[in-house]
């Protein structure tokens, strides 16, 4: 009893009130539209966290091994293209054809066409970037990215998943939205106090960006242009699952990858920091974990769900991202040794 009551743990849980889980109903009604997803090999790699498409339509995937994998436009012929030496998560091409990488261990990186790697930034306003996660790039060259947790360093904990569980279980508002300016090398904080800041995507008209707040089951909108510049607001709230990466699709769509259903224990204990500490002292298998349930949604610029695609059996497990091309939807995963591909003919 003394151990479960007072033994030191890494988290210092904060009381909050989780919104009532809507479950898989309404715009999130259960279906099996992802069951026909194909699984494409990515060589000797796994965990293709994020995907980027270059100007020629080739696909690039960031993997758990620290490598960037190059694939043909149809997702075939995987080749190891570059290796960061860290844990690359979000990736996006800039206006000069460089691949910008949010590396959870190393910060913000740039990989040139020849595969050479340059460090762009490792801190923002005096605070180290401890968990760079997702990235998107505006037409004016500004690079927007997330630092999921200033407390739970992905490198220190040796794994992005472990660090994410700690941050979400604590709910201590350690996440940030950052912007890097290539013109002067500055890195500024646009928003802080986020509960595991995650996916990010800029609107087609460049007037705002969306950012996933995974630990609060919602998507926020941050305005980039006047008259609302610098203001933020909820865009999509009370999701039935944890949102991971965001991406800009075709025809004005935003894709949200929902990596795992919400956990009833986590919700029920949201206002009980003491019991959350007790659970943290228990073996890892007892604590809340991500479950495999395939789920992606597309939303329009008003936050309306226009596509809801699921595989309740999680045949392609723990989906982290979506990349949309003219013919396919490609998905990445936290753990899979493959890339997911779904023909748009299956819509």
FITITOR-988957 format. One record per residue (C-alpha): z, y, x negated; residue number from 1; residue in one letter. Coordinates in nm, 3 decimals, decimal comma, m for minus. Example, Ala and Ser with C-alpha at 12.3 -4.5 7.8 and 13.67 -1.06 7.14 Angstrom:
FITITOR-988957
+---------+---------+---------+-----+-----+
!      pz !      py !      px !   n ! res !
+---------+---------+---------+-----+-----+
!   0,780 !  m0,450 !  m1,230 !   1 !   A !
!   0,714 !  m0,106 !  m1,367 !   2 !   S !
+---------+---------+---------+-----+-----+
***
This chain:
FITITOR-988957
+---------+---------+---------+-----+-----+
!      pz !      py !      px !   n ! res !
+---------+---------+---------+-----+-----+
!   0,000 !   0,000 !   0,000 !   1 !   X !
!   0,076 !   0,238 !  m0,286 !   2 !   X !
!  m0,265 !   0,163 !  m0,439 !   3 !   X !
!  m0,453 !   0,231 !  m0,114 !   4 !   X !
!  m0,250 !   0,547 !  m0,054 !   5 !   X !
!  m0,240 !   0,728 !  m0,387 !   6 !   X !
!  m0,469 !   0,569 !  m0,644 !   7 !   X !
!  m0,703 !   0,840 !  m0,782 !   8 !   X !
!  m1,065 !   0,826 !  m0,663 !   9 !   X !
!  m1,371 !   1,035 !  m0,745 !  10 !   X !
!  m1,399 !   1,197 !  m0,405 !  11 !   X !
!  m1,188 !   1,461 !  m0,234 !  12 !   X !
!  m1,309 !   1,423 !   0,127 !  13 !   X !
!  m1,354 !   1,729 !   0,347 !  14 !   X !
!  m1,289 !   1,715 !   0,720 !  15 !   X !
!  m1,588 !   1,783 !   0,944 !  16 !   X !
!  m1,704 !   1,685 !   1,291 !  17 !   X !
!  m2,009 !   1,459 !   1,293 !  18 !   X !
!  m2,234 !   1,522 !   1,595 !  19 !   X !
!  m2,265 !   1,244 !   1,851 !  20 !   X !
!  m2,532 !   0,999 !   1,738 !  21 !   X !
!  m2,833 !   1,012 !   1,975 !  22 !   X !
!  m2,937 !   0,665 !   1,859 !  23 !   X !
!  m3,289 !   0,536 !   1,894 !  24 !   X !
!  m3,373 !   0,705 !   2,221 !  25 !   X !
!  m3,587 !   0,990 !   2,350 !  26 !   X !
!  m3,823 !   1,107 !   2,072 !  27 !   X !
!  m3,672 !   0,836 !   1,846 !  28 !   X !
!  m3,726 !   0,545 !   2,086 !  29 !   X !
!  m3,750 !   0,210 !   1,906 !  30 !   X !
!  m4,098 !   0,075 !   1,828 !  31 !   X !
!  m4,270 !  m0,150 !   1,577 !  32 !   X !
!  m4,554 !   0,073 !   1,458 !  33 !   X !
!  m4,467 !   0,020 !   1,089 !  34 !   X !
!  m4,473 !  m0,359 !   1,105 !  35 !   X !
!  m4,840 !  m0,363 !   1,004 !  36 !   X !
!  m4,770 !  m0,179 !   0,680 !  37 !   X !
!  m4,928 !  m0,337 !   0,374 !  38 !   X !
!  m4,740 !  m0,373 !   0,045 !  39 !   X !
!  m4,931 !  m0,276 !  m0,268 !  40 !   X !
!  m4,817 !  m0,368 !  m0,623 !  41 !   X !
!  m4,704 !  m0,098 !  m0,867 !  42 !   X !
!  m4,700 !  m0,308 !  m1,183 !  43 !   X !
!  m4,366 !  m0,384 !  m1,347 !  44 !   X !
!  m4,188 !  m0,107 !  m1,154 !  45 !   X !
!  m3,979 !  m0,066 !  m0,843 !  46 !   X !
!  m3,829 !   0,209 !  m0,633 !  47 !   X !
!  m4,131 !   0,443 !  m0,590 !  48 !   X !
!  m3,912 !   0,732 !  m0,476 !  49 !   X !
!  m4,182 !   0,995 !  m0,424 !  50 !   X !
!  m4,561 !   1,021 !  m0,415 !  51 !   X !
!  m4,806 !   1,297 !  m0,507 !  52 !   X !
!  m5,181 !   1,321 !  m0,459 !  53 !   X !
!  m5,397 !   1,508 !  m0,713 !  54 !   X !
!  m5,713 !   1,710 !  m0,647 !  55 !   X !
!  m5,929 !   1,399 !  m0,685 !  56 !   X !
!  m5,722 !   1,202 !  m0,435 !  57 !   X !
!  m5,548 !   0,980 !  m0,690 !  58 !   X !
!  m5,191 !   0,884 !  m0,611 !  59 !   X !
!  m4,891 !   0,911 !  m0,842 !  60 !   X !
!  m4,553 !   0,747 !  m0,784 !  61 !   X !
!  m4,216 !   0,815 !  m0,951 !  62 !   X !
!  m4,026 !   0,494 !  m1,019 !  63 !   X !
!  m3,677 !   0,366 !  m1,095 !  64 !   X !
!  m3,783 !   0,271 !  m1,447 !  65 !   X !
!  m3,846 !   0,637 !  m1,527 !  66 !   X !
!  m4,222 !   0,594 !  m1,520 !  67 !   X !
!  m4,493 !   0,777 !  m1,329 !  68 !   X !
!  m4,749 !   0,528 !  m1,197 !  69 !   X !
!  m5,112 !   0,627 !  m1,139 !  70 !   X !
!  m5,309 !   0,462 !  m0,856 !  71 !   X !
!  m5,653 !   0,494 !  m0,705 !  72 !   X !
!  m5,697 !   0,688 !  m0,378 !  73 !   X !
!  m5,659 !   0,366 !  m0,181 !  74 !   X !
!  m5,332 !   0,281 !  m0,359 !  75 !   X !
!  m5,474 !   0,007 !  m0,581 !  76 !   X !
!  m5,506 !  m0,043 !  m0,960 !  77 !   X !
!  m5,158 !   0,072 !  m1,069 !  78 !   X !
!  m5,125 !   0,200 !  m1,426 !  79 !   X !
!  m4,819 !   0,336 !  m1,605 !  80 !   X !
!  m4,922 !   0,694 !  m1,682 !  81 !   X !
!  m4,611 !   0,870 !  m1,818 !  82 !   X !
!  m4,241 !   0,811 !  m1,876 !  83 !   X !
!  m3,976 !   1,082 !  m1,852 !  84 !   X !
!  m3,689 !   0,891 !  m2,008 !  85 !   X !
!  m3,477 !   0,976 !  m1,704 !  86 !   X !
!  m3,497 !   0,912 !  m1,330 !  87 !   X !
!  m3,792 !   1,100 !  m1,179 !  88 !   X !
!  m3,757 !   1,161 !  m0,806 !  89 !   X !
!  m3,963 !   1,436 !  m0,638 !  90 !   X !
!  m4,311 !   1,503 !  m0,780 !  91 !   X !
!  m4,580 !   1,759 !  m0,696 !  92 !   X !
!  m4,891 !   1,898 !  m0,868 !  93 !   X !
!  m4,900 !   2,268 !  m0,954 !  94 !   X !
!  m5,204 !   2,497 !  m0,948 !  95 !   X !
!  m5,296 !   2,400 !  m1,305 !  96 !   X !
!  m5,293 !   2,027 !  m1,248 !  97 !   X !
!  m4,955 !   1,968 !  m1,413 !  98 !   X !
!  m4,724 !   1,722 !  m1,242 !  99 !   X !
!  m4,391 !   1,892 !  m1,174 ! 100 !   X !
!  m4,103 !   1,645 !  m1,167 ! 101 !   X !
!  m3,752 !   1,679 !  m1,029 ! 102 !   X !
!  m3,575 !   1,432 !  m1,256 ! 103 !   X !
!  m3,224 !   1,346 !  m1,138 ! 104 !   X !
!  m3,105 !   1,288 !  m1,496 ! 105 !   X !
!  m3,299 !   1,556 !  m1,684 ! 106 !   X !
!  m3,367 !   1,852 !  m1,453 ! 107 !   X !
!  m3,704 !   2,007 !  m1,376 ! 108 !   X !
!  m3,995 !   1,884 !  m1,591 ! 109 !   X !
!  m4,367 !   1,944 !  m1,624 ! 110 !   X !
!  m4,610 !   1,670 !  m1,727 ! 111 !   X !
!  m4,951 !   1,788 !  m1,849 ! 112 !   X !
!  m5,277 !   1,605 !  m1,784 ! 113 !   X !
!  m5,251 !   1,437 !  m2,126 ! 114 !   X !
!  m4,905 !   1,300 !  m2,037 ! 115 !   X !
!  m4,705 !   1,537 !  m2,258 ! 116 !   X !
!  m4,372 !   1,644 !  m2,108 ! 117 !   X !
!  m4,205 !   1,986 !  m2,111 ! 118 !   X !
!  m3,858 !   2,073 !  m1,989 ! 119 !   X !
!  m3,864 !   2,368 !  m1,749 ! 120 !   X !
!  m3,500 !   2,419 !  m1,651 ! 121 !   X !
!  m3,165 !   2,242 !  m1,656 ! 122 !   X !
!  m2,937 !   2,505 !  m1,500 ! 123 !   X !
!  m2,931 !   2,768 !  m1,226 ! 124 !   X !
!  m2,714 !   3,080 !  m1,248 ! 125 !   X !
!  m2,487 !   2,921 !  m1,506 ! 126 !   X !
!  m2,433 !   2,589 !  m1,328 ! 127 !   X !
!  m2,607 !   2,276 !  m1,464 ! 128 !   X !
!  m2,859 !   2,099 !  m1,244 ! 129 !   X !
!  m2,689 !   1,763 !  m1,207 ! 130 !   X !
!  m2,909 !   1,596 !  m0,948 ! 131 !   X !
!  m3,261 !   1,740 !  m0,923 ! 132 !   X !
!  m3,414 !   1,566 !  m0,625 ! 133 !   X !
!  m3,728 !   1,691 !  m0,449 ! 134 !   X !
!  m3,983 !   1,962 !  m0,529 ! 135 !   X !
!  m4,265 !   2,160 !  m0,370 ! 136 !   X !
!  m4,481 !   2,439 !  m0,510 ! 137 !   X !
!  m4,597 !   2,755 !  m0,335 ! 138 !   X !
!  m4,948 !   2,895 !  m0,365 ! 139 !   X !
!  m4,807 !   3,182 !  m0,575 ! 140 !   X !
!  m4,682 !   2,930 !  m0,834 ! 141 !   X !
!  m4,311 !   2,945 !  m0,753 ! 142 !   X !
!  m4,147 !   2,602 !  m0,776 ! 143 !   X !
!  m3,888 !   2,524 !  m0,511 ! 144 !   X !
!  m3,659 !   2,225 !  m0,561 ! 145 !   X !
!  m3,324 !   2,080 !  m0,463 ! 146 !   X !
!  m3,012 !   2,004 !  m0,664 ! 147 !   X !
!  m2,845 !   1,745 !  m0,441 ! 148 !   X !
!  m2,495 !   1,769 !  m0,587 ! 149 !   X !
!  m2,336 !   1,995 !  m0,846 ! 150 !   X !
!  m2,033 !   1,762 !  m0,850 ! 151 !   X !
!  m2,168 !   1,407 !  m0,852 ! 152 !   X !
!  m2,409 !   1,392 !  m1,144 ! 153 !   X !
!  m2,673 !   1,121 !  m1,113 ! 154 !   X !
!  m2,666 !   1,077 !  m1,492 ! 155 !   X !
!  m2,287 !   1,056 !  m1,515 ! 156 !   X !
!  m2,270 !   0,790 !  m1,247 ! 157 !   X !
!  m2,568 !   0,612 !  m1,397 ! 158 !   X !
!  m2,752 !   0,578 !  m1,067 ! 159 !   X !
!  m2,890 !   0,813 !  m0,803 ! 160 !   X !
!  m2,781 !   0,587 !  m0,517 ! 161 !   X !
!  m2,418 !   0,563 !  m0,631 ! 162 !   X !
!  m2,394 !   0,940 !  m0,680 ! 163 !   X !
!  m2,550 !   1,003 !  m0,338 ! 164 !   X !
!  m2,297 !   0,779 !  m0,162 ! 165 !   X !
!  m2,009 !   0,966 !  m0,328 ! 166 !   X !
!  m2,144 !   1,307 !  m0,233 ! 167 !   X !
!  m2,220 !   1,212 !   0,127 ! 168 !   X !
!  m1,884 !   1,037 !   0,174 ! 169 !   X !
!  m1,699 !   1,342 !   0,039 ! 170 !   X !
!  m1,906 !   1,592 !   0,242 ! 171 !   X !
!  m1,801 !   1,866 !   0,003 ! 172 !   X !
!  m2,106 !   2,098 !   0,032 ! 173 !   X !
!  m2,221 !   2,064 !  m0,330 ! 174 !   X !
!  m2,599 !   2,083 !  m0,271 ! 175 !   X !
!  m2,832 !   2,371 !  m0,357 ! 176 !   X !
!  m3,184 !   2,496 !  m0,289 ! 177 !   X !
!  m3,333 !   2,645 !  m0,608 ! 178 !   X !
!  m3,648 !   2,827 !  m0,716 ! 179 !   X !
!  m3,801 !   2,829 !  m1,064 ! 180 !   X !
!  m4,038 !   3,109 !  m1,164 ! 181 !   X !
!  m4,287 !   2,995 !  m1,433 ! 182 !   X !
!  m4,373 !   3,358 !  m1,510 ! 183 !   X !
!  m4,031 !   3,445 !  m1,653 ! 184 !   X !
!  m3,856 !   3,107 !  m1,678 ! 185 !   X !
!  m3,579 !   3,208 !  m1,438 ! 186 !   X !
!  m3,403 !   2,970 !  m1,200 ! 187 !   X !
!  m3,229 !   3,118 !  m0,897 ! 188 !   X !
!  m3,010 !   2,981 !  m0,619 ! 189 !   X !
!  m3,150 !   3,045 !  m0,270 ! 190 !   X !
!  m2,898 !   2,840 !  m0,073 ! 191 !   X !
!  m2,579 !   2,657 !  m0,166 ! 192 !   X !
!  m2,308 !   2,478 !   0,030 ! 193 !   X !
!  m2,547 !   2,205 !   0,145 ! 194 !   X !
!  m2,433 !   1,849 !   0,203 ! 195 !   X !
!  m2,665 !   1,652 !  m0,022 ! 196 !   X !
!  m2,972 !   1,876 !  m0,036 ! 197 !   X !
!  m3,272 !   1,645 !  m0,046 ! 198 !   X !
!  m3,638 !   1,665 !   0,062 ! 199 !   X !
!  m3,830 !   1,992 !   0,060 ! 200 !   X !
!  m4,169 !   2,103 !   0,196 ! 201 !   X !
!  m4,341 !   2,442 !   0,223 ! 202 !   X !
!  m4,531 !   2,535 !   0,538 ! 203 !   X !
!  m4,909 !   2,566 !   0,519 ! 204 !   X !
!  m4,892 !   2,940 !   0,586 ! 205 !   X !
!  m4,630 !   2,980 !   0,310 ! 206 !   X !
!  m4,392 !   3,164 !   0,542 ! 207 !   X !
!  m4,103 !   2,918 !   0,519 ! 208 !   X !
!  m3,988 !   2,593 !   0,371 ! 209 !   X !
!  m3,794 !   2,302 !   0,514 ! 210 !   X !
!  m3,510 !   2,129 !   0,334 ! 211 !   X !
!  m3,331 !   1,810 !   0,434 ! 212 !   X !
!  m2,952 !   1,818 !   0,445 ! 213 !   X !
!  m2,900 !   1,443 !   0,429 ! 214 !   X !
!  m2,521 !   1,442 !   0,469 ! 215 !   X !
!  m2,540 !   1,643 !   0,792 ! 216 !   X !
!  m2,834 !   1,453 !   0,949 ! 217 !   X !
!  m3,052 !   1,761 !   0,979 ! 218 !   X !
!  m3,344 !   1,968 !   0,851 ! 219 !   X !
!  m3,303 !   2,339 !   0,777 ! 220 !   X !
!  m3,568 !   2,612 !   0,768 ! 221 !   X !
!  m3,549 !   2,878 !   0,495 ! 222 !   X !
!  m3,773 !   3,180 !   0,542 ! 223 !   X !
!  m3,985 !   3,296 !   0,246 ! 224 !   X !
!  m4,148 !   3,603 !   0,404 ! 225 !   X !
!  m4,040 !   3,911 !   0,595 ! 226 !   X !
!  m3,890 !   3,999 !   0,835 ! 227 !   X !
!  m3,663 !   3,691 !   0,805 ! 228 !   X !
!  m3,692 !   3,642 !   0,430 ! 229 !   X !
!  m3,382 !   3,480 !   0,282 ! 230 !   X !
!  m3,246 !   3,368 !   0,618 ! 231 !   X !
!  m3,199 !   3,006 !   0,718 ! 232 !   X !
!  m3,153 !   2,818 !   1,044 ! 233 !   X !
!  m3,139 !   2,462 !   1,178 ! 234 !   X !
!  m3,490 !   2,326 !   1,234 ! 235 !   X !
!  m3,421 !   1,968 !   1,340 ! 236 !   X !
!  m3,061 !   1,866 !   1,410 ! 237 !   X !
!  m2,860 !   1,554 !   1,490 ! 238 !   X !
!  m3,104 !   1,293 !   1,362 ! 239 !   X !
!  m3,022 !   0,925 !   1,425 ! 240 !   X !
!  m3,060 !   0,850 !   1,054 ! 241 !   X !
!  m3,026 !   0,998 !   0,706 ! 242 !   X !
!  m3,330 !   1,213 !   0,616 ! 243 !   X !
!  m3,455 !   1,163 !   0,260 ! 244 !   X !
!  m3,779 !   1,325 !   0,140 ! 245 !   X !
!  m3,999 !   1,573 !   0,323 ! 246 !   X !
!  m4,373 !   1,620 !   0,281 ! 247 !   X !
!  m4,648 !   1,835 !   0,426 ! 248 !   X !
!  m4,906 !   1,627 !   0,611 ! 249 !   X !
!  m5,238 !   1,707 !   0,776 ! 250 !   X !
!  m5,297 !   1,909 !   1,093 ! 251 !   X !
!  m4,975 !   2,107 !   1,053 ! 252 !   X !
!  m4,748 !   1,804 !   1,038 ! 253 !   X !
!  m4,434 !   1,761 !   0,830 ! 254 !   X !
!  m4,331 !   1,405 !   0,750 ! 255 !   X !
!  m3,963 !   1,311 !   0,732 ! 256 !   X !
!  m3,863 !   0,979 !   0,579 ! 257 !   X !
!  m3,544 !   0,845 !   0,737 ! 258 !   X !
!  m3,401 !   0,612 !   0,477 ! 259 !   X !
!  m3,123 !   0,447 !   0,678 ! 260 !   X !
!  m2,958 !   0,460 !   1,022 ! 261 !   X !
!  m2,637 !   0,655 !   1,054 ! 262 !   X !
!  m2,316 !   0,465 !   0,987 ! 263 !   X !
!  m2,067 !   0,449 !   1,275 ! 264 !   X !
!  m1,767 !   0,422 !   1,042 ! 265 !   X !
!  m1,876 !   0,730 !   0,848 ! 266 !   X !
!  m1,917 !   0,927 !   1,171 ! 267 !   X !
!  m1,588 !   0,808 !   1,319 ! 268 !   X !
!  m1,396 !   0,907 !   1,005 ! 269 !   X !
!  m1,568 !   1,243 !   0,956 ! 270 !   X !
!  m1,249 !   1,429 !   1,056 ! 271 !   X !
!  m1,013 !   1,196 !   0,867 ! 272 !   X !
!  m1,023 !   1,267 !   0,492 ! 273 !   X !
!  m0,721 !   1,046 !   0,421 ! 274 !   X !
!  m0,880 !   0,730 !   0,559 ! 275 !   X !
!  m1,205 !   0,805 !   0,380 ! 276 !   X !
!  m1,007 !   0,809 !   0,055 ! 277 !   X !
!  m0,846 !   0,478 !   0,148 ! 278 !   X !
!  m1,189 !   0,322 !   0,207 ! 279 !   X !
!  m1,313 !   0,459 !  m0,126 ! 280 !   X !
!  m1,036 !   0,257 !  m0,295 ! 281 !   X !
!  m1,171 !  m0,062 !  m0,142 ! 282 !   X !
!  m1,439 !  m0,287 !  m0,299 ! 283 !   X !
!  m1,790 !  m0,139 !  m0,284 ! 284 !   X !
!  m1,914 !  m0,396 !  m0,031 ! 285 !   X !
!  m1,659 !  m0,268 !   0,224 ! 286 !   X !
!  m1,769 !   0,095 !   0,198 ! 287 !   X !
!  m2,057 !   0,239 !   0,403 ! 288 !   X !
!  m2,397 !   0,149 !   0,256 ! 289 !   X !
!  m2,759 !   0,229 !   0,337 ! 290 !   X !
!  m2,922 !  m0,026 !   0,569 ! 291 !   X !
!  m3,288 !  m0,126 !   0,574 ! 292 !   X !
!  m3,454 !   0,010 !   0,887 ! 293 !   X !
!  m3,809 !   0,139 !   0,855 ! 294 !   X !
!  m3,842 !   0,482 !   1,014 ! 295 !   X !
!  m4,063 !   0,785 !   0,956 ! 296 !   X !
!  m4,131 !   1,079 !   1,184 ! 297 !   X !
!  m4,376 !   1,367 !   1,189 ! 298 !   X !
!  m4,276 !   1,702 !   1,335 ! 299 !   X !
!  m4,473 !   2,016 !   1,415 ! 300 !   X !
!  m4,389 !   2,372 !   1,315 ! 301 !   X !
!  m4,152 !   2,406 !   1,609 ! 302 !   X !
!  m3,950 !   2,097 !   1,521 ! 303 !   X !
!  m4,102 !   1,877 !   1,791 ! 304 !   X !
!  m4,139 !   1,509 !   1,703 ! 305 !   X !
!  m4,512 !   1,427 !   1,726 ! 306 !   X !
!  m4,505 !   1,086 !   1,554 ! 307 !   X !
!  m4,222 !   0,831 !   1,561 ! 308 !   X !
!  m4,295 !   0,513 !   1,366 ! 309 !   X !
!  m4,047 !   0,233 !   1,305 ! 310 !   X !
!  m3,987 !  m0,119 !   1,184 ! 311 !   X !
!  m3,636 !  m0,222 !   1,296 ! 312 !   X !
!  m3,649 !  m0,524 !   1,063 ! 313 !   X !
!  m3,701 !  m0,303 !   0,757 ! 314 !   X !
!  m3,991 !  m0,509 !   0,627 ! 315 !   X !
!  m4,064 !  m0,227 !   0,385 ! 316 !   X !
!  m3,705 !  m0,133 !   0,297 ! 317 !   X !
!  m3,532 !   0,202 !   0,263 ! 318 !   X !
!  m3,831 !   0,434 !   0,298 ! 319 !   X !
!  m3,787 !   0,754 !   0,096 ! 320 !   X !
!  m4,115 !   0,941 !   0,133 ! 321 !   X !
!  m4,452 !   0,970 !   0,308 ! 322 !   X !
!  m4,786 !   1,087 !   0,169 ! 323 !   X !
!  m5,066 !   1,138 !   0,419 ! 324 !   X !
!  m5,435 !   1,120 !   0,328 ! 325 !   X !
!  m5,746 !   1,118 !   0,548 ! 326 !   X !
!  m5,738 !   0,741 !   0,587 ! 327 !   X !
!  m5,385 !   0,625 !   0,515 ! 328 !   X !
!  m5,014 !   0,685 !   0,526 ! 329 !   X !
!  m4,848 !   0,583 !   0,199 ! 330 !   X !
!  m4,473 !   0,532 !   0,178 ! 331 !   X !
!  m4,226 !   0,505 !  m0,107 ! 332 !   X !
!  m3,894 !   0,325 !  m0,122 ! 333 !   X !
!  m3,555 !   0,337 !  m0,290 ! 334 !   X !
!  m3,571 !  m0,032 !  m0,384 ! 335 !   X !
!  m3,910 !  m0,193 !  m0,309 ! 336 !   X !
!  m4,129 !  m0,325 !  m0,595 ! 337 !   X !
!  m4,434 !  m0,210 !  m0,399 ! 338 !   X !
!  m4,601 !   0,088 !  m0,235 ! 339 !   X !
!  m4,636 !   0,089 !   0,142 ! 340 !   X !
!  m4,975 !   0,159 !   0,301 ! 341 !   X !
!  m5,062 !   0,192 !   0,667 ! 342 !   X !
!  m5,418 !   0,251 !   0,784 ! 343 !   X !
!  m5,451 !   0,535 !   1,033 ! 344 !   X !
!  m5,655 !   0,294 !   1,244 ! 345 !   X !
!  m5,317 !   0,140 !   1,333 ! 346 !   X !
!  m5,194 !   0,461 !   1,499 ! 347 !   X !
+---------+---------+---------+-----+-----+
***
